[in-house]
Amino acid sequence: MRMCPKCRLVTSDDKVCVECGWNLEGTTPSRSSPAQTYAEHLQSLTIFSAVMFVAAFAISFSVTHGDLMGPPMAGGLFAAGLIADLFLLRLIYRAAGLYQEARRWTVGAALTFPFGTLVFAWLLARRIRLERTPPG
């Protein structure tokens, strides 16, 4: 007996769920640990935030006299980077909580906000990936 991921009903060990027709063999989700999920999210949000900051600075340095679209676009990208960095701080707190070091990592990232947060997030993601045994 197993549980169908689609209808959440207990079904027999057949390949297809009797209730909803879901193929249980072909579409089973990968079982990744919460630590690996945090590492993936940390890395992707770090890259997104870094791209927003780089794009904002590139656009702000390319603004010429009389340009009406450059300054608002640069400001919007910079604001998007700051918002992503705030979410990155929250994610650092939750991911470092797996190691009971949430306060140290979060304080370090907050003191170096906004650009040092990227470094702290990347280092934490690297630590999670290199850890042999899952925390907890």
TORZA-422444 format. One line per field, with one value per residue (C-alpha): residue number from 1; x, y, z. Coordinates in Angstrom, 1 decimal, decimal comma. Each point is the difference from the previous one (the first is absolute). Example, Ala and Ser with C-alpha at 12.3 -4.5 7.8 and 13.67 -1.06 7.14 Angstrom:
! residues 2
num = (1	2)
xx = (12,3	1,4)
yy = (-4,5	3,4)
zz = (7,8	-0,7)
This chain:
! residues 136
num = (1	2	3	4	5	6	7	8	9	10	11	12	13	14	15	16	17	18	19	20	21	22	23	24	25	26	27	28	29	30	31	32	33	34	35	36	37	38	39	40	41	42	43	44	45	46	47	48	49	50	51	52	53	54	55	56	57	58	59	60	61	62	63	64	65	66	67	68	69	70	71	72	73	74	75	76	77	78	79	80	81	82	83	84	85	86	87	88	89	90	91	92	93	94	95	96	97	98	99	100	101	102	103	104	105	106	107	108	109	110	111	112	113	114	115	116	117	118	119	120	121	122	123	124	125	126	127	128	129	130	131	132	133	134	135	136)
xx = (0,0	1,1	-1,3	-0,8	1,7	-2,9	-3,2	1,7	-1,9	1,6	0,0	1,4	3,5	-1,1	1,7	-3,2	-2,1	-3,5	-1,7	1,4	2,1	3,3	3,1	1,9	3,1	0,9	-0,6	1,4	1,6	3,7	0,5	2,4	0,8	-1,1	3,7	0,5	-3,2	1,3	3,4	-1,8	-2,1	2,9	2,1	-2,8	-1,1	3,6	0,5	-3,3	0,9	3,5	-1,3	-2,5	2,8	2,4	-2,7	-1,0	3,5	0,7	-3,1	0,7	3,5	-1,3	-2,6	0,6	-1,4	-3,7	-0,5	-3,5	0,0	3,4	-0,3	-3,4	1,1	3,2	-1,9	-2,6	2,7	1,9	-3,3	-0,6	3,5	-0,6	-3,3	1,6	2,8	-2,6	-1,4	3,5	0,5	-3,1	1,2	3,4	-1,7	-2,1	2,8	2,5	-2,6	0,7	3,4	-1,2	2,1	-2,8	0,8	3,7	-0,6	-2,9	1,9	3,0	-2,1	-2,0	3,1	1,3	-3,3	-0,6	3,1	1,5	-3,2	0,8	3,3	-1,6	-2,7	2,5	2,2	-3,0	-1,2	3,5	0,2	-3,4	1,0	3,4	-1,5	0,1	-2,7	-3,3	-0,4	-2,5)
yy = (0,0	3,5	3,5	1,6	3,4	1,5	-1,0	-0,8	-3,2	-3,3	-2,3	-3,4	-0,7	0,2	2,4	2,0	1,5	-1,6	3,2	2,7	-1,9	1,6	-1,9	-0,6	-1,5	2,6	3,2	-0,5	3,2	-0,1	-0,4	2,8	1,0	3,4	1,0	-0,6	2,0	2,9	-0,2	0,2	2,9	1,8	-0,3	1,0	3,0	1,1	-0,1	1,9	2,7	0,4	0,3	2,7	2,0	-0,3	1,0	3,0	1,3	-0,7	2,0	2,8	0,4	0,1	2,8	3,1	3,5	0,1	-3,8	-0,5	-3,8	-0,8	1,4	-1,6	-3,3	0,0	0,9	-2,7	-2,6	1,1	-0,1	-3,5	-1,0	1,4	-1,8	-3,3	0,7	0,3	-3,4	-1,3	1,1	-1,9	-3,1	0,2	0,1	-3,1	-2,0	0,8	-1,1	-3,6	0,4	1,9	3,0	2,1	3,0	0,2	-0,4	2,5	2,6	-0,3	0,3	2,9	2,0	-0,3	0,7	0,2	-1,2	-2,2	-1,9	-1,5	-1,3	-1,4	-1,8	-1,5	-1,2	-1,5	-1,8	-1,4	-1,2	-1,7	-1,7	-1,2	-1,3	-3,8	-0,8	1,9	2,3	-0,6)
zz = (0,0	-0,7	-0,2	-3,3	-0,4	-2,0	1,9	3,4	0,4	1,0	-3,0	-0,9	-1,3	-3,6	-2,4	-0,6	2,8	0,0	1,1	-2,3	-2,6	1,0	-1,2	3,2	-1,5	-2,6	1,9	3,5	1,2	1,0	3,7	0,9	3,5	1,3	0,2	-3,7	-0,7	2,0	-1,8	-3,4	1,1	1,5	-3,1	-2,4	2,1	0,3	-3,7	-0,6	2,5	-1,4	-3,6	1,2	1,7	-3,0	-2,5	2,2	0,1	-3,7	-0,9	2,4	-1,4	-3,6	0,7	-2,1	0,3	-0,9	0,3	1,4	0,3	1,4	3,6	0,8	-1,5	2,0	3,2	-0,6	-0,6	3,1	2,1	-1,4	1,1	3,5	0,4	-1,2	2,6	2,7	-1,0	-0,1	3,6	1,1	-2,0	1,6	3,5	-0,8	-1,7	2,7	2,6	-1,2	1,6	3,1	-1,3	-1,3	2,1	-0,9	-3,7	-0,1	2,0	-2,2	-3,1	1,4	1,0	-3,6	-1,6	-3,0	-1,8	2,7	0,3	-3,4	1,3	3,2	-2,0	-2,4	2,8	1,9	-3,2	-0,5	3,6	-0,3	-3,3	1,4	3,3	-0,1	2,6	-0,1	3,0	2,7)
